[in-house]
Amino acid sequence: MFTKLRNNISQMQMIALGFFCIILIGTLLLMTPLASRAGTWTDFLTALFTSTSATCVTGLVVTNTYLHWSLFGQIIIITLIQIGGLGFITFGFGFSMFLRKKITLRQRGLLKESVNVVNTGGIVRLARLILQGTLLFEGIGALILTLCFLRDMPFSQALYYGIFHSISAFCNAGFDLMGAFGMSSFIGYNTNWIVCITLMALIFIGGIGFFVWGDLKEHKLHIRKYALHTKIVLITSLILIIGPSILFLILERHALFADMNTPQAILNALFCAVTPRTAGFNTTDIASLSQSSQLLTIILMFIGGCPGSTAGGAKVTTITVLILYLRSMLTRTDGVNIFKRRLEDEAVSKAAAVFTTHMLLAVAATFLISMQQDLDLTVIVFDVVSAVSTVGMSTGITPHLVPGAKVILILLMYLGRVGSLSFAMSFTDKKRLAHVRQPKEHISIG
């Protein structure tokens, strides 16, 4: 029966079903008394929300991660984050590689779909790099964070916190255990350069995409040899760090950053620019940000990280392609060109579809939640975009949402991780080839 099912569903459907099963298993484990600090059963919706948020590497929570969940529950959460961040297909490949099993063509196709690369050529080598790189970067991050945490806690706790937050940062999840010290995320470390830079580095490395890893490893500093995708990702990511950092510094220098000296203000402005894409940590009180800063954060969350990474969002390549297309329309240029290359028309069409789908989900969810609860529209939009882009940042309303609103956020987190457009297209995999094409007729646009 399982063989027949496997042969009848597409690769995207297999990935969507796999994530659903992992979320369900995580939910059942988190419901048990072993998973709660009080030793009592956790209600289904709370466990489902937490499991979805962890598996979809979001970071939105309805309960304090440290205060509610026991050590067993926290280990379940960080395991779900690691599996969700890299994708269960990648973990399956690692297990097969450990057992020295042959990787079949179907498994290569699933792996290609999971890490979002163009073709299967070199996919096994890339998957091996993903596993090795993850272990290396998370290990280095855990070591640095452990040494920093030693100043505030015993060695065993510092080591555990170092590992937990290194995985959470690298996978762009945003779950934290700082509730043990009465902190909201890393607000207590907003003047610690080593902690903040380590977290930002892990977020950036995990969010640039695994294909970019392979390209950088192969060509080192020979920039001209980089693939067009790599060039777009690196330059756009740099712009989205520097530009918003300057804006946050201008907007909050005499407001939220007023009590900080200039270097500390720069550090926190930089963190404010990096973490919305799409980690969910914060070193400042999100609810205290000015309206303009909250809008800027929403925009950054919507854009998100890069394709084939641990990050979510509409993706930087999507936004870049649409901006380039707009430029070509305004300048009446033939084709969409960048770095002496012309993008294929399908890339533009897919970018428009991804952007539209992402936007429609956010608008529809905002409308449905606003129908159920009388909340400020800005905070609803903030949490909705945070959910669909799998960010995890919140102004603090998530625990106070009604059950219906929480279910909406759960669906958004799931679709945001699987890929809303890919999920929709998985049910229409077979193209309908019409024998007769309909006649054209022009309509007015704009």
N, C-alpha and C positions, 0 to 999 in steps of 0.2 A: 504493500500500500504506500509506504514512504517513498519507494523507488518511483512508483507511478506519479505520485504527487510532485516529486522533485523534477520529473521529466516534463510535467505539464505546466509548471509555473516559470515565469521569466526570472532573469537574474535579479532585476530590481525588486520583484515580488518576493524573491527569496531573502533579500537583504531586509526588506520591510518586515517580513514575517519573523526573521531572526531577531531583530530589535524588539519586536512585540513580545516574543517569548522571553527574552532576557529581562525586559521590564516586568513581566508577569512573575517570573521566578524571584526577582529582587523584591517585588511587592509582598509575596508570600513570606519570604524570609524576614522582611522588616516588620511584618505584622506580629511575629512571635514575641513572647515575653523576653526571650534572650536578647532581642535587639533593642529593647528600651531600657533606659537607666533605672526606671521605677520597677522593672520586672513585670509589667502588665502588658496586655495585648494592645497594639496600636490599631486604630480604626483603619479600614480599607482605603479610604480616600487619602488620608495623610501618608500612608505607606506607598500608595500608587503615585502620588504627587512627587514624593521624595525619590522613588525608584526611577521615575521618568526623568526627573531633573538630573539625576546622577548619570543614567545611561545616555541621555541626550546631551551630556556635558554642559548643562545650563547653569545651575547654581541657585535658582529660585527656591526658596524654602518656606514651608508653613510652620515649621518648628525650629528652634535653635539646635543646630547640629550637635553641639557638645552637650547641652543641657538635657536634651530628650533622648538621644541615642547612646546606648552602651558601647563599650569597646567593640563587641561583636557587630553591632549595628553600624558603627563607623567603618569597620573593615569591609562590611558588605557594600557600603556606599563608595568607598575608594576603589574597590574592585570593579564595581559597575562603571565608575568614571574611567578607569583604565581600559576596560573592554569597550566602552562606548566611544572613547577618544580615538583609539586606533582602529576600531571596527572589529567585530567578532570574526570576520573573514580572515583578517590579518593574524589574529590569535590562532585560528584553526590552521593556517599555513605554518605558523611557528611550531605548533604541536606536530604537524606532519613532518616538518623538517627535522625535528628532534627525534622522531621515530624512523627517520630516513625513508619515508614513503615517497613514492613518485607523485609529482603534482600533475594532475590531469588537465586536459584542455579546458574542461568546464570550470575547474577550480581556478585556473588562470583567468578565465573570463569573469568569474565572480570577484576575484581579487582586483582586476582592472576596474570593474564597476565600483568596488568599495573605496578604492583610493583615488578614483576619478582621474584616470589618465586616458590618453587617446587610444593607444594600442597595447597589445599583450607582449610585444617585444621587450625583453628585459624586465618583465614584471616580477619574476622570481628574485632577481638580483635587487630590485627596488624594495621588495617586501623584506628581504634580509637586511637591507640598509635601514629600513624603518624600525625594525626590532632592535638592531644594534644601536642606532642613534638614540632611540627612546631610552634604552637602558643607560647609555652614556650621559645624556643631558639630564635626565631625571636623577641619576646618581650624583652628578656634580652639583645640581641644584639642592638636593637633599643634604649633601655634605656642608655646603655653604650656609644653608638655613639652620642646620643643626648647631653649627658653631656660633651663629648669631643668637639663637634661642637659649643657649647655655647660660647666658647672663641672667635669664629670667626664670629658669626652671631646671629641674634635675636632668641628668644626662639621658635617662631612659625616655622621659617625656619629650625632651628636646629632639632626640633622634626620631621618635614617632611623629612629632609635629613637622620635623624637617621632611620626612618621607611623604607624609600626607599632603602637605602644601606644595611640595615640588611636583607631585603627580597632578594635583588639582590645577596648578598653574600651567604646566606643560600641556595638559589636555584642555586648557581653556574652560575649566569647569566653574571655578569660583567658590566652591565649598570651603569653609574654614572652620577651625575649632577654637577661635579666639573668644568665644563665649565663655570659656573657662576663666577668663580674666575680665569679664564684663565689657569686652571690646566689641565693636561692630566692624567685622573684617579686620583690616590692618591699619585702622586709624591710630592705634597706639604705636605704630612703627613708621608714622609718616615723616619722621625726621631721620630715620635710619637709612642711609644711602645704600648700604650693602644689601639689606633685605629688599628694598624697593627695586633696585637695579636687577637683582637676581630674579625676582618675580617677573619684571618686565621682559627680561631676556628669555625666560622660559615661555612666556606668553607669545612673544614674537617668533621664536624658533618653532613652537608648536603650530603657529598660525599661518606660516608662509607657504605650507604645502609640501608634501612628500616628493612630488616631482621636482620641485626647486632644490630640495636636498640633493637628489641624484645629480642634477645638472651642476650644482656648485661643487660636489665631490669630484665629478668627472673633469670639469674645466678649470677648477680652482679660481684664480683671479683673472683669467683670460675672458674679459667681459664680452668681447666681440663674438666669442664662440657660444655664448649663452643662447638658449632657445628664446624665441619671442615672448613666450609665456613667462619665463623667468625674469626677463627685462621689465616687462609690464608690472609684475608682482613686486619686485624690489623697489622700483622707482615710485610706484603708486603708494606702497607701504611707507616709504620714507616721507613722501609728501603728507600722508595722513597722520604721521607722527609729529612732524615739525610744525605744520600749519595749525592744527588744533591746539598744540601745546602753547603756541604764541597767543592764540585766541583765549584759551583758558587763563593764561597769565594776565592778559589785559582785562578780562571780565571779572576775575576774582581777586586781583592783587590788593584791592582796597576793601574787599568784602570777606569772603571765606578765608583768603590767605593773609588777611590783615595782620594777624599776630605772628606771622612767620617772617624770617629774614629772607633776603632775595634768593640765596641758593636753595633754601627749603621750599620757597614758593615755586621756583623753577622745577624742582624735583616732583612736587605734587601736581603741577600743571602737566608735566610729562606723563605721570602716572594716569592722570585723568584722560589723557589722549590715547594711551596704549590699552588700558583695561576694557573699554567698551567694545574692543574688537578681538575676541568676544569672551573675556575671562570672567568678569563679574566681581573681582576684588575691588576694594576701594580704600583709599587712605584719607578720604574726607567724607563728611556727612552728605550723602546724595540729596536728601530732602532739603538741605540748606543751600544747595546751588541756586544761583539766580535763574530766572526763567530762560534767559538766553543761553546759559550754560547747560541747562537741562535739554533745551532744543538741540544744541550742538551734540550732546551725548546721545540723544535719540537718533540723530543722523548717522553718527559713527556706529551705533549699534545696528542700524538698518543695513549699512554697508557691510559690516562684519569683516571676516578674514579672507583667506584665499582658498580656491578650490583644492580638494584633496588634502585637507589639513584637519586639525582637531577643532578648528573654528567654524562658526556658523555665519548667518547673515546672507544677504543677497550676493556677496562676494565682490572683491575689489575689481576683478576682471570684468564682471557684469557692468559695473558702473563706468569703468574706463571705456569699454566698447561703446556704451550708449553715448558717452560724452564725445568720443571720436566720431561717431555717426552723426551727432548733432553738428559737429564742426564741419564735416564733409557736406552736410545739407546746406549750412549757412554760406560756405565758400563755393558751393556748387562743384565740388570735387568728385571725380568719378571714382567710386569705391572708398573704403575706409582704410586709410594708410597710416602706418606708424613704424618707425625705425627701418624705413625703406622696404617695408613689407606691406602687402595688402591682405586684409582679413577677408575670409570667405563669408559669403552672404548668410550662411547658416549660423555663424557665430553671432551675427547681429540679431537674427531672428530669435535665437535661443536666449540671448541677453535680454531682449525685450519681453519675452515670455516669462523668464525668471523674475524680472523686476515687477511685472504686472501681477503675477501670482503672489509674490511676497507682499506687495502693497495691498492687494485685495484681501488677503488673509488678515492683515493687520487692521484694515478698516472694518471688515466684517466682525472681527473679534471685539474691537473697541465699541462698536455699536451694540453688540449683544450684551457685553458687560455693563455698559452704561444704562441699558434697559433694566438690569437686575439690581444695580446699586447706584445710589446717589452720591457719586464721588467726583472730585475735580477731574475734568477731562484730561489734563496734562499728565496726572499720575496714572490714569488708566492707559493712555497711549504709551507712557514710559514702560510699564510692566508688560504690556502686550508686545511691543517691539522687542523688549528684552527676552520674552519667551520665544517668539517666532525666530529670532536670530540666535537663540541659545546662548544668551549673554549671562543673565543671572543678576544683573544690577536691578535694584528696586528702591523706590522711595519709602518703602515700609508698609505698603498696603496689602501685600500678598497674604500674610497670615489672617487678615481680617476679611478676605473675600468670601462671599457666599459659596456653597458647594458648586452651583452651576457655573460660576465664574472660574473656579479652580479647575473644573473639567475642561473648560475652554482653553485655559493655559496649558493643561496637560496635552491636549490635542495639538496645540501650537508648537510645544516643545518637541513632540514626536515628529511632526511634519517638518519642523525646522532642521532636525538632525538627519532624517532620511532624505530630505530634499522634497519640498512641496511639489515642484514641477515634475521631478522624476517619479514621485509617488503617483501623481495623477496619470502620467504617461505609461506607468507600468500596467495600467488596466486597458490601455489601447496600444499595445505593442505592435500588433499586426496592422500595417498600413493598408488602407483601402485604395487600391489603384483603380481609378475610374477609366473606363474604356473611352468615354466621351467627356471632354473638358467643356465646361460651361462658357458661354460667350462673356467677354469682358464688358464692363460698363463703369465709367468714371463717376466718383463722388467727390464732393468738396471736403477737404481736410484743413483744419486750422482756421 
